[in-house]
Amino acid sequence: MSPAFAIRILSWPEALPLARPVREKVFIEEQRVPRELEWDEWDERSAHAVASDAQGRAIGTARLAPDGKLGRM
């Protein structure tokens, strides 16, 4: 039996194509965060967790900044 989801820790270049649709839907569309605030200089410097379902589709994301702050969940 395969797991219901998997979480991977990725660099920003790896995470970007997976995390972008999730963050745009959740933060920009649903929570109405201005686009210019959602995408910032911390993305490049942070580690990114991306959760994917059993079919490999991104279903969640989080960002761990160098200062230890967890965000974009």
Secondary structure, DSSP 8 states (H G I E B T S, - for coil): ---SEEEEEE-HHHHHHHHHHHHIIIIIIIS---HHHHS-THHHHSEEEEEEETTS-EEEEEEE-TTS-EE--
